[in-house]
Amino acid sequence: MTTIPRKKKANIPHLIGYTCTICHRHYPYEEELLTCPDCGDTAILDIDYDYDVISQHVSRESLRKDYTNSMWRYKAFLPLEERDYSASLRVGWTPLYRSLRLGDELGLKALYVKDDGLNPTASLKDRASAVAVAKALELGYDTISCSSTGNAASSCAGNAARVGLKTVIFVPERAPQGKLAQMLVFGAQVVSVIGDYRETFNLSKAAIDKYGWYNRNAGINPVMAEGKKTVSFEIAE
């Protein structure tokens, strides 16, 4: 089981707990819990919501009247406190294009392409990082950290820089130079690790545990998937 140290207690009435993706056991919601206490660090948790509580604040009509042109229009469906997120980078609400020629070539009646390359650091990973950064602030952290070969690290650094969080990024020694430059531009402290991604991940996890940083690693923190799901909400709308 992996946890994060408690800094503050958040008030999030629409969260009811977690379900383990391996044993399917349910656990009550605790901010510091990251993986299943019974199955160990390989068992990622899904976050469970009380949709009756959410429905008191969100409806089709309220979404139609919401002119928030970012992923934060869906904040009621995220594991965060109710507050204003306009100070964050404008992530999401990216264009959805109908691809006529490629659709014809593939024999599809209607093919659409969601262009998340227009997010602030040019990737879908901004959605996950935006939620991770918001959660780190909510819990009182001053540093966020992850291991990555590129996009996730750049996204973490960019979103953290916007709100004044420090960032420590662990990268394999073969990480692309262009991505390293992007992280450094955003002010991240970059640690180049001699070894593959697994060794990089393990070192980042050990450092996060030792120094008490917020853990943005997607393979271990359940809030990451919650940010990414907003792309599906946009497509549905």
C-alpha positions as CSV (number, residue, x, y, z in Angstrom):
1,M,0.0,0.0,0.0
2,T,1.2,3.5,-0.9
3,T,0.0,6.7,0.9
4,I,0.8,10.3,0.7
5,P,1.4,12.3,4.0
6,R,-1.6,14.3,5.2
7,K,-1.0,18.0,5.1
8,K,-4.6,19.3,5.3
9,K,-8.1,17.8,5.4
10,A,-10.2,18.6,2.4
11,N,-14.0,18.9,2.5
12,I,-15.4,17.0,-0.5
13,P,-18.9,15.7,0.2
14,H,-19.4,14.1,-3.2
15,L,-16.5,11.5,-2.7
16,I,-17.5,8.3,-0.9
17,G,-14.4,6.1,-1.3
18,Y,-12.3,3.9,-3.5
19,T,-12.6,0.6,-5.2
20,C,-9.5,-1.6,-5.9
21,T,-9.1,-2.4,-9.6
22,I,-7.8,-5.9,-8.6
23,C,-9.7,-7.2,-5.6
24,H,-12.7,-4.8,-6.1
25,R,-12.8,-4.2,-2.3
26,H,-14.3,-0.8,-1.3
27,Y,-12.5,1.6,1.0
28,P,-13.7,4.8,2.6
29,Y,-12.2,8.0,1.2
30,E,-8.9,9.1,2.7
31,E,-6.8,11.8,1.1
32,E,-3.6,10.0,1.7
33,L,-4.5,6.6,0.3
34,L,-3.1,5.9,-3.2
35,T,-3.1,2.1,-3.6
36,C,-5.0,-0.9,-2.2
37,P,-4.0,-1.7,1.4
38,D,-4.5,-5.4,0.7
39,C,-3.2,-5.9,-2.8
40,G,-0.2,-3.6,-2.5
41,D,1.4,-1.0,-4.8
42,T,0.4,-2.7,-8.1
43,A,-3.3,-2.2,-7.2
44,I,-4.5,1.2,-8.4
45,L,-7.7,2.5,-6.9
46,D,-10.8,3.9,-8.7
47,I,-12.5,6.9,-7.0
48,D,-16.2,6.5,-6.2
49,Y,-18.6,9.4,-6.2
50,D,-22.0,10.1,-4.7
51,Y,-23.9,11.1,-7.9
52,D,-27.0,12.0,-5.8
53,V,-24.9,14.8,-4.2
54,I,-23.4,15.8,-7.6
55,S,-26.9,15.9,-9.2
56,Q,-27.9,18.6,-6.7
57,H,-25.5,21.0,-8.3
58,V,-25.2,19.8,-11.9
59,S,-27.7,19.1,-14.6
60,R,-27.9,19.3,-18.4
61,E,-29.5,22.7,-18.1
62,S,-26.7,24.0,-15.8
63,L,-24.1,22.8,-18.3
64,R,-25.9,24.5,-21.1
65,K,-25.7,27.7,-19.2
66,D,-22.1,27.3,-18.1
67,Y,-19.7,29.3,-20.3
68,T,-16.5,27.9,-18.7
69,N,-14.5,27.0,-21.7
70,S,-12.1,24.6,-20.0
71,M,-12.2,21.2,-18.2
72,W,-13.2,23.0,-15.1
73,R,-16.8,23.1,-16.2
74,Y,-16.8,19.5,-15.0
75,K,-15.2,20.3,-11.6
76,A,-18.3,18.8,-9.8
77,F,-17.2,15.4,-11.2
78,L,-13.6,15.7,-10.0
79,P,-12.1,14.7,-6.6
80,L,-11.6,18.3,-5.5
81,E,-13.2,20.9,-3.3
82,E,-15.7,23.4,-4.7
83,R,-13.7,26.5,-5.5
84,D,-12.6,28.8,-8.3
85,Y,-10.0,27.3,-10.6
86,S,-9.7,30.2,-13.0
87,A,-6.1,30.9,-11.8
88,S,-5.0,27.6,-13.3
89,L,-3.9,27.1,-16.9
90,R,-6.8,26.9,-19.3
91,V,-6.8,23.2,-20.0
92,G,-9.4,21.4,-22.1
93,W,-12.4,22.5,-24.3
94,T,-10.2,21.6,-27.2
95,P,-11.6,21.3,-30.8
96,L,-13.2,18.2,-32.1
97,Y,-12.7,17.9,-35.9
98,R,-14.5,15.6,-38.3
99,S,-11.9,13.9,-40.4
100,L,-13.5,13.4,-43.8
101,R,-10.6,12.0,-45.9
102,L,-9.2,9.7,-43.2
103,G,-12.6,8.5,-42.3
104,D,-13.3,7.6,-46.0
105,E,-10.0,5.8,-46.2
106,L,-10.7,3.8,-43.1
107,G,-14.3,3.0,-44.3
108,L,-15.9,4.9,-41.4
109,K,-19.1,6.9,-41.7
110,A,-18.0,9.5,-39.2
111,L,-14.5,9.9,-37.8
112,Y,-13.7,12.7,-35.3
113,V,-10.3,13.7,-34.0
114,K,-10.0,15.5,-30.6
115,D,-7.1,17.9,-30.8
116,D,-5.6,18.0,-27.2
117,G,-2.4,19.2,-28.8
118,L,-3.9,22.7,-28.2
119,N,-3.6,22.3,-24.4
120,P,-1.1,24.6,-22.7
121,T,1.8,22.1,-22.9
122,A,0.5,20.4,-26.0
123,S,-0.8,17.1,-24.6
124,L,-3.7,15.2,-23.0
125,K,-1.5,14.9,-19.9
126,D,-2.4,18.5,-19.0
127,R,-5.8,17.3,-17.9
128,A,-4.3,14.9,-15.3
129,S,-1.7,17.4,-14.2
130,A,-4.3,20.1,-13.7
131,V,-6.1,18.0,-11.2
132,A,-2.9,16.8,-9.5
133,V,-1.7,20.4,-9.1
134,A,-5.1,21.4,-7.7
135,K,-5.1,18.5,-5.3
136,A,-1.5,19.3,-4.2
137,L,-2.6,22.9,-3.4
138,E,-5.7,21.8,-1.7
139,L,-3.8,19.5,0.7
140,G,-1.1,22.1,1.4
141,Y,1.9,20.8,-0.5
142,D,4.6,23.2,-1.8
143,T,6.3,20.6,-4.1
144,I,4.9,18.1,-6.7
145,S,7.0,15.3,-8.3
146,C,6.8,12.6,-10.9
147,S,8.8,10.4,-13.2
148,S,8.3,10.6,-16.9
149,T,9.9,10.3,-20.3
150,G,8.4,13.5,-21.6
151,N,4.8,14.7,-21.9
152,A,3.7,14.1,-18.3
153,A,6.7,15.8,-16.9
154,S,6.4,18.9,-19.1
155,S,2.7,19.0,-18.2
156,C,3.4,18.7,-14.5
157,A,6.0,21.4,-14.6
158,G,3.9,23.8,-16.6
159,N,0.7,23.5,-14.6
160,A,2.7,23.7,-11.3
161,A,4.6,26.8,-12.4
162,R,1.3,28.6,-13.1
163,V,0.2,28.4,-9.4
164,G,3.6,28.6,-7.8
165,L,4.3,25.0,-6.9
166,K,7.9,23.7,-7.0
167,T,8.4,20.7,-9.3
168,V,11.0,17.9,-9.1
169,I,11.0,15.7,-12.2
170,F,12.8,12.3,-12.6
171,V,13.6,11.3,-16.2
172,P,15.6,8.5,-17.8
173,E,18.9,9.5,-19.1
174,R,17.6,9.0,-22.7
175,A,14.7,11.4,-22.3
176,P,14.3,13.7,-25.4
177,Q,16.3,17.0,-25.1
178,G,13.4,19.0,-26.3
179,K,11.2,17.8,-23.5
180,L,14.0,18.4,-20.9
181,A,14.3,22.0,-22.2
182,Q,10.5,22.5,-21.8
183,M,10.7,21.3,-18.2
184,L,13.6,23.6,-17.4
185,V,11.8,26.6,-19.0
186,F,8.9,26.0,-16.5
187,G,11.4,26.0,-13.6
188,A,11.4,22.4,-12.8
189,Q,14.3,20.7,-11.0
190,V,15.2,17.8,-13.3
191,V,16.9,14.7,-12.1
192,S,18.4,12.5,-14.9
193,V,18.5,8.8,-13.8
194,I,21.0,6.3,-15.2
195,G,18.7,3.4,-16.1
196,D,15.3,2.7,-17.7
197,Y,11.9,4.0,-16.8
198,R,11.2,1.4,-14.1
199,E,14.4,2.5,-12.2
200,T,13.4,6.1,-12.7
201,F,10.0,5.5,-11.3
202,N,11.3,3.6,-8.3
203,L,13.8,6.4,-7.5
204,S,11.1,9.1,-7.8
205,K,8.8,7.1,-5.5
206,A,11.6,6.8,-2.9
207,A,12.3,10.5,-3.0
208,I,8.7,11.4,-2.8
209,D,8.2,9.2,0.3
210,K,11.4,10.6,1.9
211,Y,10.8,14.3,1.3
212,G,7.0,14.4,1.6
213,W,6.3,15.8,-1.9
214,Y,2.9,15.3,-3.7
215,N,3.0,12.3,-5.9
216,R,1.9,12.9,-9.5
217,N,2.8,9.5,-10.9
218,A,-0.1,8.3,-13.0
219,G,0.7,4.7,-12.3
220,I,0.0,5.1,-8.6
221,N,-2.2,8.2,-7.9
222,P,-5.9,7.7,-8.7
223,V,-6.7,11.4,-9.3
224,M,-4.7,11.2,-12.6
225,A,-7.4,9.3,-14.4
226,E,-10.1,11.7,-13.1
227,G,-8.5,14.6,-15.0
228,K,-8.2,12.6,-18.2
229,K,-11.8,11.6,-18.2
230,T,-12.9,15.2,-18.9
231,V,-11.9,14.6,-22.5
232,S,-14.8,12.1,-22.7
233,F,-17.2,14.6,-21.2
234,E,-16.3,17.2,-23.9
235,I,-16.7,14.6,-26.7
236,A,-20.1,13.7,-25.2
237,E,-21.2,17.3,-25.1
